[in-house]
Amino acid sequence: MTGSISVTNGGTGAGSFDQGWIYSIGGTNILAASTSPTVNYVVATSTTATSTFPRLAVSTGLQIFGTYGESLSDFCVAITGSVNLCDGDDATGGGGSLFGQAFELGLNTFSQSSLIPTTTVNLAITGVGTSTFAGGLSSFRQISAPYFQATSTTATSTFTRADITTLLNVTASATSSFSNGINLAAGCFSINGTCVGGSSGGSLQASYTSGSTIETAAATPVVITETTAEASTHNLLQLTTNPATGGTYSGDALQITMDAVDANANTGTGLRIVVDKSQATGNPIIVEDDAGVDMLALSQTTGLTIGSATARLDTTSYGNFTSKGLDLGINLVGIIDIYVYDTTKDAEGGDWRDNFLSQNLSWYTEAKDDGVNDICVVATDDRCGSSAFPRKAILITTEDALYIFDSNYSTLWMKFTQSGVTGALGADLNNNPSGVSAENGVIVVGTNGASGTGMYAIDFKQDVMYLYNTTNRTQGLSLIHI
């Protein structure tokens, strides 16, 4: 057929062509008919008439131009494998609220051009793929997702309130700032999987990498305080060095370094222990072996003790030992004789002074009259100082007593007096002590006067006293310490 087909008589053309179309397939003067024609494009030019497509399959893209409002009623846009955006209760459509809303082009909260709904819209993304919002995502209500990933290294993610019910895992190397702190309602705060604090009662125990430092400002020191209102036997701070099998440890469990920049001064105290003597009754310092035997003890009442009955320890000093305490004045009246007794000259070198046998004798275990901040008063006290007999003793006799002084401290160690008929040196009347000497743990004191009773021998090794007179020897009725 050539030429044109004219529609005349004022008609508007056929309303339909049965089951097919008559259309041009291209070329010159060629028409064809088909029930499923394929054309390059279809142009609807009417601004009032409606073009109806029961189903429209677009393989490349769908673009809607113009200035008129486009209504997608009972319509579903399916993006295969990712998401269904439907105007319906489900993916099949049928009267819902997703795309049945009105939209307008405007600026979002990030000042970017966006398709903005004029009313509230619920956006449900149910696919398992990755959803990318290049222009940002602004929501005025709750957003629920398995997780959020912030990939920017410069932008800031702000959460006015974030409730995390399971785990907060911060893995980046950047600094995480919590200006309002972290409140743990349950669980604990952990380092390398070890609980270090929280409502579950974690302890400060953790593994730190080599070189880790806990640094505080001078105005805000680290304070560890025990505030338990009940009986507690727990250690407030415990440092334990316990290498695993095959490991070794040669460092210091606690090292205190006092240093400062050259231009500054450091006048503080390396270790200070403050004891409230009105309430604290424990020992400020105790060093013991793994069997619990004291090696060194600092007590409020007995002072410093080195070693014990079952753990003997000697002290070595490469300098002078100076004792500075309360002023001590010694004023003895009527001195008769003075003898310096050096126990190192004894047959066994003076070991009897504090050997295991002596430690069970009365004079060794006798209670002392002096103590910390309580000086020994010669006039009223008769037993002071150490338990052991002085290594070098100064023996002094007066008209009514024998004094034994410890030359190392220039203090009284023991005193023997006269009183009635029961005194260690007998009665005082006309029975005055005279000469004094000592050897191998025995001190001998003579007496003279009109009623002189003889010579007294005080045997510290045997813990007995004897009286020798012109006829016999009489042993005392009690030990050296009554």
C-alpha positions in Angstrom: 0.0 0.0 0.0 1.4 3.4 -0.9 0.4 6.9 0.0 -1.7 7.8 3.0 -4.7 6.4 4.7 -7.1 9.2 5.4 -9.7 9.4 8.1 -12.4 11.6 6.8 -16.0 12.5 7.5 -14.9 14.2 10.7 -14.2 11.0 12.6 -11.6 10.4 15.1 -10.3 7.1 13.8 -10.8 3.6 15.0 -11.1 3.1 18.7 -9.2 -0.3 18.5 -7.7 -2.7 16.0 -9.0 -5.9 17.5 -6.1 -8.0 18.9 -3.3 -6.2 17.2 -1.7 -3.0 16.1 -1.0 -1.5 12.7 2.3 0.2 13.0 5.3 1.1 11.0 8.3 -1.2 11.3 10.6 1.2 9.6 11.8 1.5 6.1 9.8 3.1 3.3 6.0 2.8 3.2 5.9 -0.4 5.2 3.1 -1.2 7.7 2.8 -4.3 9.8 0.3 -5.7 12.3 1.1 -7.6 15.6 -0.4 -8.4 19.0 3.0 -7.7 20.7 4.7 -5.0 18.6 8.2 -3.7 19.3 8.9 0.0 18.8 11.7 2.3 19.6 9.5 4.6 21.7 6.0 5.8 22.3 5.2 9.5 22.6 1.9 10.6 24.3 1.5 14.2 23.5 -1.9 14.9 25.1 -1.9 16.9 28.4 -5.4 15.8 29.3 -5.9 12.3 27.9 -4.8 9.2 29.9 -2.5 6.5 28.5 -3.3 3.2 30.2 -0.8 0.3 30.4 -2.1 -2.8 32.3 1.5 -3.8 32.5 4.6 -1.9 31.5 8.0 -3.7 31.4 10.9 -1.3 31.1 14.2 -3.1 30.6 16.6 -0.1 30.9 15.1 2.9 32.7 11.9 4.7 33.5 12.0 8.5 33.3 9.1 10.8 34.1 9.4 14.4 32.9 7.0 17.3 33.0 5.5 19.7 35.4 2.5 17.7 36.3 2.0 15.5 39.4 2.4 11.9 38.6 0.3 9.5 40.6 1.4 5.9 41.2 -1.7 4.3 42.6 -1.9 0.6 43.4 1.6 0.4 42.0 4.7 -1.5 43.0 8.3 -0.9 42.0 10.4 -4.0 42.4 14.2 -3.9 42.5 15.2 -7.5 42.0 17.4 -9.0 44.7 17.3 -5.9 46.9 14.1 -4.2 47.9 10.4 -3.9 47.0 8.9 -0.4 47.2 5.2 -0.9 47.0 2.0 1.1 47.4 0.4 -1.6 49.4 0.3 -3.8 52.5 2.9 -6.1 50.9 4.9 -6.5 47.8 1.8 -7.2 45.7 0.3 -3.7 46.3 -3.2 -3.1 47.3 -3.6 0.0 49.4 -0.7 0.8 51.6 1.2 3.8 52.7 4.7 3.6 51.2 4.5 5.4 47.8 0.8 6.5 48.1 2.2 9.7 49.7 2.9 12.9 48.0 6.6 13.8 47.4 8.3 17.0 46.5 11.8 18.0 45.5 13.6 20.0 48.1 16.7 20.2 50.4 17.3 17.6 53.1 19.0 18.2 56.5 22.3 18.0 54.8 21.4 20.8 52.3 21.3 18.4 49.4 18.6 18.1 46.7 16.3 15.2 47.6 12.9 13.6 47.1 11.2 14.6 50.3 7.8 13.3 51.5 5.2 15.9 52.5 3.9 13.6 55.2 5.6 10.9 57.4 6.9 7.9 55.5 8.0 4.6 56.9 10.9 3.2 54.8 11.5 -0.5 55.3 14.7 -2.0 53.8 14.5 -5.8 54.2 17.2 -7.0 51.8 20.6 -8.4 52.9 22.6 -6.3 50.6 24.4 -3.0 51.3 22.3 0.2 51.3 24.2 3.3 50.5 22.8 6.8 51.1 25.3 9.1 49.3 23.3 12.2 50.3 23.0 11.1 53.9 20.0 9.7 55.9 17.9 11.8 58.1 15.3 10.3 60.4 13.1 11.8 63.0 12.2 8.5 64.6 13.9 5.2 65.5 16.2 3.5 63.0 16.6 -0.3 63.6 19.4 -2.2 61.9 21.7 -5.2 62.8 24.6 -2.8 62.9 25.8 0.6 61.7 29.2 1.2 60.1 30.8 4.6 60.0 33.6 4.6 57.5 34.6 8.3 57.5 38.0 9.1 59.1 37.1 12.8 59.5 33.4 13.2 60.0 31.8 12.8 63.5 29.0 10.4 64.3 26.8 12.0 67.0 24.3 10.1 69.2 22.4 12.1 71.7 21.6 8.8 73.4 22.8 5.3 72.4 21.5 2.3 74.3 23.8 -0.7 73.7 22.4 -3.9 75.2 25.2 -6.4 74.2 28.6 -5.0 73.2 30.4 -1.8 72.4 33.5 -2.7 70.3 35.9 0.1 69.4 38.6 -1.3 67.2 40.1 1.8 65.4 43.3 3.4 66.4 41.8 6.8 66.8 40.9 8.4 70.1 37.4 7.7 71.4 36.1 10.5 73.6 33.3 10.1 76.1 32.8 13.6 77.5 29.9 12.6 79.7 31.5 9.4 80.9 30.3 5.8 80.6 27.7 4.4 82.9 27.6 0.6 83.0 24.2 -0.5 84.2 25.2 -4.2 84.0 28.3 -6.2 82.9 31.7 -4.7 83.2 34.4 -2.7 81.4 37.1 -5.1 80.1 40.6 -4.8 78.7 41.7 -7.6 76.3 38.7 -9.7 77.5 39.5 -9.3 81.2 36.9 -7.5 83.4 38.4 -4.5 85.1 35.4 -2.8 86.6 31.6 -2.5 86.5 28.4 -3.6 88.2 29.5 -7.2 88.0 32.2 -6.4 90.6 35.3 -6.8 88.4 38.7 -6.3 89.9 41.6 -4.3 88.5 43.2 -7.2 86.8 44.3 -7.0 83.2 47.0 -7.8 80.7 48.8 -4.7 79.3 51.1 -4.5 76.4 54.8 -3.8 76.9 55.4 -0.2 77.9 51.9 0.6 79.0 51.7 3.6 81.3 49.1 4.9 83.7 49.6 8.6 83.9 47.9 11.1 86.1 48.2 14.8 86.7 49.8 16.0 90.0 46.5 17.6 91.1 44.6 14.4 90.6 46.5 11.4 92.1 45.4 7.8 91.9 43.6 7.0 95.1 42.7 3.4 96.2 40.4 3.5 99.2 38.8 0.6 101.2 35.3 1.8 102.3 33.8 -1.5 103.2 31.4 -1.2 106.1 31.9 -4.8 107.1 34.7 -7.1 108.1 37.1 -7.5 105.2 40.4 -9.5 104.9 41.0 -8.7 101.2 44.2 -7.0 100.1 43.7 -3.4 98.9 46.6 -3.6 96.4 48.4 -6.8 95.6 51.4 -7.1 93.2 52.3 -10.6 92.2 55.1 -11.8 90.0 54.4 -15.3 88.9 56.0 -16.3 85.6 54.5 -19.2 83.6 56.3 -22.4 83.2 59.5 -21.8 81.3 59.4 -18.1 81.9 61.7 -16.0 84.1 61.2 -12.7 86.0 64.1 -10.5 87.1 62.4 -7.1 87.4 61.0 -5.3 90.4 57.4 -6.0 91.5 57.3 -2.3 92.7 59.7 0.3 91.6 59.5 3.9 92.8 61.6 6.3 90.8 62.1 9.9 92.0 63.1 12.0 89.1 62.4 15.4 87.5 63.2 17.4 84.5 66.6 19.1 85.1 65.0 22.5 85.4 62.6 21.3 88.1 62.9 19.9 91.6 61.6 16.8 93.2 61.4 17.1 96.9 58.6 14.5 97.5 58.8 11.3 99.5 59.2 8.0 97.6 57.2 5.9 100.1 55.2 7.3 103.0 53.1 5.3 105.4 50.8 7.3 107.6 49.4 5.3 110.6 46.5 6.5 112.7 47.7 5.2 116.1 44.3 5.8 117.7 42.6 3.3 115.3 45.0 1.3 113.3 46.6 -1.5 115.3 48.3 -3.5 112.5 52.0 -3.5 111.5 52.9 -0.8 109.0 55.5 -3.1 107.4 55.9 -6.9 107.4 58.2 -8.9 105.3 57.7 -12.6 105.6 58.7 -15.8 103.8 56.4 -18.2 102.0 55.7 -20.0 105.2 54.4 -16.9 106.9 57.4 -16.4 109.2 58.4 -12.8 109.8 61.7 -11.7 108.4 61.2 -8.0 109.1 58.5 -6.2 111.0 57.8 -2.6 111.9 55.4 -2.3 114.8 53.8 0.7 116.5 54.6 -0.8 119.9 57.8 -2.8 119.5 59.5 -0.9 116.8 61.7 -2.6 114.1 62.3 -6.3 114.4 64.6 -8.1 112.0 64.3 -11.9 111.9 62.3 -14.1 114.3 62.8 -17.0 116.6 62.6 -19.5 113.7 64.1 -17.2 111.0 67.4 -15.8 112.2 68.7 -12.8 110.2 71.8 -10.7 110.8 72.2 -7.1 109.9 75.2 -5.6 108.2 76.1 -1.9 108.1 79.0 -0.4 106.1 78.6 2.9 107.9 78.2 4.3 111.3 75.0 3.5 113.2 73.6 6.6 114.9 70.6 6.4 117.3 68.6 9.6 117.6 65.6 9.5 119.8 64.3 11.2 122.9 66.9 12.9 125.0 68.3 10.5 127.6 69.9 11.7 130.8 71.8 9.2 133.0 72.8 10.5 136.5 73.9 7.7 138.9 74.8 8.6 142.4 77.4 6.8 144.4 79.1 4.8 141.6 81.4 2.2 143.2 82.7 0.1 140.2 82.5 0.0 136.4 83.3 -3.0 134.2 83.0 -3.2 130.3 81.9 -6.7 129.4 82.7 -7.6 125.7 80.8 -10.9 125.1 82.7 -11.5 121.9 85.6 -12.5 124.1 83.6 -15.4 125.6 84.6 -19.0 124.8 81.8 -19.3 122.2 82.1 -15.7 120.9 79.0 -14.5 122.8 76.5 -16.7 120.8 74.7 -17.4 124.0 73.2 -13.9 124.0 70.4 -14.8 121.6 70.7 -18.4 120.6 67.7 -20.7 120.6 68.2 -21.8 124.2 68.4 -18.2 125.5 65.2 -17.2 123.6 63.2 -19.4 125.9 64.7 -18.1 129.2 63.0 -15.7 131.5 65.3 -12.7 131.0 64.9 -12.9 127.2 61.1 -13.1 127.2 60.6 -10.5 130.0 58.3 -7.6 129.2 60.0 -4.3 128.5 59.3 -1.2 130.5 60.0 1.1 127.5 58.6 1.3 124.0 58.0 3.5 121.0 58.0 7.2 122.2 58.4 5.8 125.8 62.0 6.2 126.9 63.6 4.0 129.5 63.8 5.8 132.9 66.7 4.5 134.9 65.2 5.6 138.3 61.9 3.7 137.8 62.5 1.0 135.1 64.4 -2.2 135.5 64.1 -3.8 132.0 64.5 -2.0 128.7 65.9 -2.3 125.2 66.4 -5.5 123.2 65.6 -9.1 124.3 69.1 -10.3 123.7 71.9 -9.6 126.1 74.0 -6.6 124.9 77.0 -7.6 122.7 79.1 -5.1 124.7 77.7 -4.3 128.1 78.7 -1.7 130.7 78.3 -3.0 134.2 78.0 -0.3 137.0 77.5 -0.9 140.8 76.3 1.7 143.2 75.6 1.5 146.9 72.2 -0.3 146.3 72.1 -1.7 142.8 73.8 -3.3 139.7 73.1 -1.6 136.4 73.6 -3.2 133.0 73.8 -0.7 130.1 73.8 -1.5 126.4 76.9 0.3 125.0 75.5 0.3 121.5 72.6 2.6 122.5 73.9 4.0 125.8 70.6 2.9 127.4 69.7 0.8 130.4 69.2 -2.9 129.6 68.6 -4.4 133.1 68.8 -3.4 136.8 69.3 -5.5 140.0 68.4 -3.8 143.3 68.4 -4.4 147.0 65.2 -4.4 149.1 64.4 -6.1 152.4 65.5 -9.7 152.4 64.1 -10.6 148.9 66.1 -8.3 146.7 68.4 -9.9 144.0 71.4 -8.6 145.9 70.0 -9.0 149.4 69.1 -6.4 151.9 70.3 -2.9 151.5 71.3 -2.1 155.1 75.1 -2.3 155.6 75.3 -4.6 152.5 76.7 -2.5 149.7 77.6 -3.9 146.3 81.2 -3.5 145.5 83.3 -4.8 142.7 81.7 -6.3 139.5 83.1 -8.5 136.7 81.7 -10.9 134.0 82.8 -13.8 131.8 81.0 -16.5 129.7 77.5 -15.2 130.5 78.1 -15.0 134.3 78.2 -11.6 136.2 79.7 -11.6 139.7 79.0 -8.9 142.2 80.7 -8.6 145.6 79.2 -7.0 148.7 80.8 -5.5 151.7 79.8 -3.6 154.9 79.0 -4.6 158.4 76.3 -6.9 157.1 77.9 -8.0 153.8 76.3 -11.1 152.5 79.0 -12.4 150.2 79.4 -12.7 146.4 76.5 -12.9 143.9 76.7 -14.8 140.6 74.1 -14.1 138.0 74.2 -16.9 135.4 72.4 -15.8 132.2 73.2 -19.0 130.4 71.5 -21.2 133.1 68.9 -18.5 134.1 69.8 -18.8 137.8 71.4 -16.8 140.6 73.8 -18.0 143.3 75.1 -16.6 146.6 78.5 -17.5 147.7 79.6 -16.9 151.3 82.4 -18.2 153.5 80.8 -21.6 154.0 78.6 -22.6 151.0 76.7 -21.7 147.8 73.0 -21.0 147.9 70.9 -21.0 144.7 68.2 -18.4 144.4 64.5 -19.4 144.7 63.5 -17.9 141.4 64.7 -17.3 137.9 66.6 -14.1 136.9 63.3 -12.5 136.0 60.9 -12.9 138.9 
